[in-house]
Amino acid sequence: MLLLSNIKKLYDGTSDQPRAVQEGVDLILDGGRIHSVGPHAPNREAGEVESSIDASGLYVTPGLVDCHGHVTALGITDDDIDKVNGPGAMVYVEKILYRTLVDGGVTTMRDLGGATQAMRRRVDEGVLVGPRLKIAICMLSTTGGHADFRGPDRCHATISRLWPPGPGRPSSIVDGPWEARKRVREVAACGADLIKLCTSPGVASPSDRLEHREFTPEEIAAICDEAQGRGLRVAAHAHSQSGIELAIENGVHDIQHISYMDERLVERAHVKGCTVTPTSWIMDELLKAEGLSPLVREKVNQVNEVHSSAVQHARSGGLKILMGTDPVLPGMHGRNWMEVARLVQDGLSALQAWHGSTGLAAAEIGQEDSGELSPGKRADLLLCDQDVIADPARFQKDALLEVVKDGEAYRGGVEGLPRRSFACTVDTVLAPLPRG
């Protein structure tokens, strides 16, 4: 067992209340799990732990749980999309996964479009370094909707270039209630942990406008009913008020983006037990993005005028607010902690933002064994040399020293922690085939 002794300040991820923050704490790790958390015991008996690290200058939190990731997204330009659809796709995915964990501090990610069961399996097997994944595989959308990246010069023989069909990933484009039901069945059969659909148009998509409609109520209800029948929750991309309302009233559990959410919609979401994942940081990044079409630029400006107000409505109405980065632009992967800081800018307290990025998020996405520094939970933690608990913006000042996932450290920033070793080595990959 390994002791992190006399931690200066620890946030345990169990709530958004001050009781979740402790000072002068001993944290004991037993392999890949949390053994105990308690007040510092300076006279601990010899032999009680195998090794000890002086953590008196460290600030410790659970690893981040990102509820809106895209590990197959390099950017939204044609060149970016071509790269991740080409023969070198897994090279880019490997780099994104690595940065998300090692630089971004994300130990669990819910990927809401793009990632496949094969990618998740390679992380679980230790072949790829990255956060453990919960996957939606597809982002279900109508013809001409948010997932349909063909542009105005389309033809019927052209398939959308955004996450096109391939091994382990059906097409995201679907029309009609019965086709939608079939697609949910296909996605579930490919190993999805949840279903993602678009109930409103999107900002980055090339041909739809925010005030337009995506799926009909009948299609959304069919998708949600089919998902429920397979034990899967549904998350919805929804910017417009009509899209948000369609999601709430037809069975969606988690509403993404929420740009035009108001008090009335917050009340309806509260009645239905919905959570929200605002993805605030991407709004800032889109403002700075270059090379956007005039239509996309117009939509960026529209959502930025209202988005912070929508988050404040959600907070005031007591909705559960989850952290999700939606990293679809260059330079976002590996800076996932920016969303925690951005939620604070939108009016959440630091502990509300932290809870939505750790324990609350883990419970909502079905990864209940993580997100908290409590006995029996996975040993996923961040070690920092600045008080990111009080001010998450300090991540931008190189506060992150170490990322620990399942008890193994990845950055080498704190001596004494067990370092991650690869399960798959060159020797095993190139071992001779057995005879016979």
URTA-V623802 format. One record per residue. N is the residue number from 0. RES is the residue in one small letter. PHI is phi in radians with two decimals (NA if undefined). OMEGA is omega in whole degrees, 0 to 359 (* if undefined). Layout:
# URTA-V623802
n-><N:N>
res-><RES:RES>
phi-><PHI:PHI>
omega-><OMEGA:OMEGA>
This chain:
# URTA-V623802
n-><0:1:2:3:4:5:6:7:8:9:10:11:12:13:14:15:16:17:18:19:20:21:22:23:24:25:26:27:28:29:30:31:32:33:34:35:36:37:38:39:40:41:42:43:44:45:46:47:48:49:50:51:52:53:54:55:56:57:58:59:60:61:62:63:64:65:66:67:68:69:70:71:72:73:74:75:76:77:78:79:80:81:82:83:84:85:86:87:88:89:90:91:92:93:94:95:96:97:98:99:100:101:102:103:104:105:106:107:108:109:110:111:112:113:114:115:116:117:118:119:120:121:122:123:124:125:126:127:128:129:130:131:132:133:134:135:136:137:138:139:140:141:142:143:144:145:146:147:148:149:150:151:152:153:154:155:156:157:158:159:160:161:162:163:164:165:166:167:168:169:170:171:172:173:174:175:176:177:178:179:180:181:182:183:184:185:186:187:188:189:190:191:192:193:194:195:196:197:198:199:200:201:202:203:204:205:206:207:208:209:210:211:212:213:214:215:216:217:218:219:220:221:222:223:224:225:226:227:228:229:230:231:232:233:234:235:236:237:238:239:240:241:242:243:244:245:246:247:248:249:250:251:252:253:254:255:256:257:258:259:260:261:262:263:264:265:266:267:268:269:270:271:272:273:274:275:276:277:278:279:280:281:282:283:284:285:286:287:288:289:290:291:292:293:294:295:296:297:298:299:300:301:302:303:304:305:306:307:308:309:310:311:312:313:314:315:316:317:318:319:320:321:322:323:324:325:326:327:328:329:330:331:332:333:334:335:336:337:338:339:340:341:342:343:344:345:346:347:348:349:350:351:352:353:354:355:356:357:358:359:360:361:362:363:364:365:366:367:368:369:370:371:372:373:374:375:376:377:378:379:380:381:382:383:384:385:386:387:388:389:390:391:392:393:394:395:396:397:398:399:400:401:402:403:404:405:406:407:408:409:410:411:412:413:414:415:416:417:418:419:420:421:422:423:424:425:426:427:428:429:430:431:432:433:434:435>
res-><m:l:l:l:s:n:i:k:k:l:y:d:g:t:s:d:q:p:r:a:v:q:e:g:v:d:l:i:l:d:g:g:r:i:h:s:v:g:p:h:a:p:n:r:e:a:g:e:v:e:s:s:i:d:a:s:g:l:y:v:t:p:g:l:v:d:c:h:g:h:v:t:a:l:g:i:t:d:d:d:i:d:k:v:n:g:p:g:a:m:v:y:v:e:k:i:l:y:r:t:l:v:d:g:g:v:t:t:m:r:d:l:g:g:a:t:q:a:m:r:r:r:v:d:e:g:v:l:v:g:p:r:l:k:i:a:i:c:m:l:s:t:t:g:g:h:a:d:f:r:g:p:d:r:c:h:a:t:i:s:r:l:w:p:p:g:p:g:r:p:s:s:i:v:d:g:p:w:e:a:r:k:r:v:r:e:v:a:a:c:g:a:d:l:i:k:l:c:t:s:p:g:v:a:s:p:s:d:r:l:e:h:r:e:f:t:p:e:e:i:a:a:i:c:d:e:a:q:g:r:g:l:r:v:a:a:h:a:h:s:q:s:g:i:e:l:a:i:e:n:g:v:h:d:i:q:h:i:s:y:m:d:e:r:l:v:e:r:a:h:v:k:g:c:t:v:t:p:t:s:w:i:m:d:e:l:l:k:a:e:g:l:s:p:l:v:r:e:k:v:n:q:v:n:e:v:h:s:s:a:v:q:h:a:r:s:g:g:l:k:i:l:m:g:t:d:p:v:l:p:g:m:h:g:r:n:w:m:e:v:a:r:l:v:q:d:g:l:s:a:l:q:a:w:h:g:s:t:g:l:a:a:a:e:i:g:q:e:d:s:g:e:l:s:p:g:k:r:a:d:l:l:l:c:d:q:d:v:i:a:d:p:a:r:f:q:k:d:a:l:l:e:v:v:k:d:g:e:a:y:r:g:g:v:e:g:l:p:r:r:s:f:a:c:t:v:d:t:v:l:a:p:l:p:r:g>
phi-><NA:-2.01:-1.80:-1.66:-1.62:1.01:-1.01:-1.06:-2.70:-2.32:-1.87:-1.67:1.41:-1.46:-2.87:-1.83:-1.79:-0.98:-1.11:-1.41:-1.94:-2.28:-2.16:1.12:-2.06:-1.79:-2.06:-1.94:-1.80:-2.12:1.14:-1.66:-2.22:-1.42:-1.55:-2.83:-2.37:-2.94:-1.00:-1.02:-2.02:-1.18:-1.89:-1.07:-1.17:-1.09:1.54:-1.20:-2.27:-1.44:-2.63:-2.44:-2.15:-1.27:-1.93:-1.17:-1.90:-1.90:-1.96:-2.15:-2.36:-1.14:-1.10:-1.26:-2.00:-1.59:-1.61:-2.62:-1.97:-2.56:-1.40:-1.91:-2.02:-1.71:2.99:-1.99:-1.40:-1.02:-1.15:-1.05:-1.18:-1.09:-1.07:-1.44:-1.75:-1.60:-1.15:-1.66:-0.98:-1.17:-1.13:-1.17:-1.05:-1.05:-1.16:-1.12:-1.04:-1.06:-1.11:-1.07:-1.36:-1.30:-1.72:-1.51:1.29:-1.59:-1.71:-2.39:-2.31:-1.69:-1.53:-1.82:2.64:2.06:-1.20:-2.02:-1.04:-1.10:-1.17:-1.06:-1.10:-1.20:-1.18:-1.06:-1.41:1.51:-1.26:-1.95:-1.61:-3.13:-1.22:-1.11:-2.03:-1.90:-2.19:-1.76:1.22:-2.05:-2.06:-1.10:-2.64:-1.40:-0.98:1.41:-1.64:-1.15:-1.58:-1.68:-1.71:-2.02:1.41:-1.26:-1.69:-1.16:-2.48:-1.11:-1.43:-1.64:-1.67:-0.91:-1.46:-1.52:0.83:-1.19:-1.03:-2.95:-0.97:1.39:-2.54:-1.19:-1.16:-1.43:-1.54:-2.63:-2.35:1.65:-1.02:-1.32:-1.14:-1.12:-1.04:-1.08:-1.16:-1.03:-1.10:-1.12:-1.10:-1.09:-1.14:-1.45:1.78:-1.16:-1.64:-2.78:-1.96:-2.02:-2.42:-1.92:-1.73:-2.52:-1.06:-2.09:-1.38:-1.50:-1.24:-1.45:-2.36:-1.88:-1.93:-1.04:-1.43:-1.36:-1.79:-1.68:-1.22:-1.42:-0.97:-1.13:-1.19:-1.11:-1.07:-1.12:-1.08:-1.17:-1.13:-1.16:-1.12:-1.03:-1.12:-1.93:1.26:-1.94:-1.43:-2.14:-1.97:-2.19:-1.23:-2.67:-1.71:-1.31:-1.09:-1.13:-1.16:-1.10:-1.16:-1.03:-1.12:-1.05:-1.42:-2.09:1.88:-1.29:-1.58:-2.03:-1.74:-1.68:1.40:0.93:-0.96:-1.84:-1.17:-2.19:-1.06:-1.10:-1.22:-1.06:-1.10:-1.12:-1.11:-1.13:-1.07:-1.47:1.33:-1.41:-1.79:-2.31:-2.22:-1.20:0.84:-1.31:-1.10:-1.04:-1.11:-1.13:-1.17:-1.13:-1.05:-1.60:-1.17:-1.84:1.37:-1.35:-1.21:-0.99:-1.14:-1.12:-1.05:-1.08:-1.19:-1.00:-1.12:-1.09:-1.25:-1.20:-1.26:-2.14:-1.11:-1.06:-1.10:-1.10:-1.10:-1.13:-1.07:-1.10:-1.16:-1.09:-1.48:1.34:-1.25:-1.29:-1.92:-1.84:-1.53:-2.64:-1.59:0.91:-1.43:-1.92:-2.07:-0.99:1.53:-1.48:-1.07:1.62:-2.20:-1.03:-1.08:-1.07:-1.16:-1.08:-1.13:-1.19:-1.12:-1.14:-1.05:-1.45:1.97:-1.31:-1.23:-1.01:-1.27:-1.10:-1.13:-1.14:-1.11:-1.23:-1.85:-2.38:-1.07:-1.10:-1.08:-1.06:-1.13:-1.27:-1.72:1.45:-1.99:-1.16:-1.51:-2.34:1.54:-2.31:-1.68:-2.32:-0.94:1.61:-1.35:-1.05:-1.46:-1.88:-2.67:-1.96:-2.02:-2.22:-1.84:-2.35:-1.41:-1.28:-1.17:-1.34:-2.51:-1.04:-1.11:-1.21:-1.01:-1.21:-1.80:1.05:-1.30:-1.34:-1.63:-2.56:-2.06:-2.05:-2.20:0.92:1.43:-1.97:-1.58:-2.10:-1.80:1.27:-1.55:-2.32:-1.23:1.80:-1.46:-1.11:-1.54:-1.21:-2.06:-1.30:-1.33:-1.97:-1.89:-1.03:-1.09:-1.27:-1.15:-1.73:-1.09:-1.06:-1.19:-1.14:-1.39:1.82>
omega-><183:180:165:193:171:178:183:180:183:171:190:176:186:181:175:181:181:180:180:179:180:176:182:189:170:177:181:177:177:185:182:183:173:178:181:174:180:180:181:178:185:183:181:184:178:180:179:174:182:179:185:177:175:182:186:177:188:172:190:177:169:171:182:174:183:186:176:179:174:184:176:182:174:183:184:175:179:181:179:182:179:182:184:172:184:184:179:187:184:176:179:178:179:180:180:179:181:181:182:179:193:180:184:178:181:179:174:180:170:181:187:175:175:184:182:177:179:178:178:182:181:173:181:180:181:178:176:177:180:177:171:190:161:192:172:178:181:168:188:185:176:169:182:182:192:180:184:183:176:178:185:181:183:168:187:182:183:178:177:184:179:181:181:179:179:179:178:182:175:175:175:187:183:181:176:184:184:174:178:177:179:181:175:179:178:181:178:180:178:174:182:175:179:176:177:175:178:176:172:172:184:181:188:183:195:191:181:178:187:183:179:178:171:180:172:176:181:179:180:179:179:179:183:178:180:178:180:179:178:176:183:171:181:172:183:166:184:175:189:177:179:179:178:182:177:179:183:189:185:168:178:180:185:181:182:173:172:190:184:179:177:184:181:181:175:180:179:178:179:179:183:179:181:166:176:176:192:186:185:187:181:179:176:183:178:177:183:186:178:174:179:177:178:179:180:178:178:181:176:181:180:184:180:178:190:193:181:177:179:178:179:175:181:179:181:181:175:177:173:184:183:178:175:189:186:187:183:179:179:177:180:179:182:175:186:178:177:180:178:179:182:177:176:176:181:173:175:170:179:182:174:179:179:180:178:179:185:188:179:181:181:180:184:180:176:176:190:181:180:175:179:172:182:181:179:180:176:179:175:182:175:178:185:178:175:186:177:179:177:184:181:179:180:171:180:179:177:181:186:178:188:173:180:176:182:175:181:182:187:187:184:184:179:182:176:178:176:181:180:176:184:176:182:181:178:182:181:179:185:179:180:176:179:178:172:*>
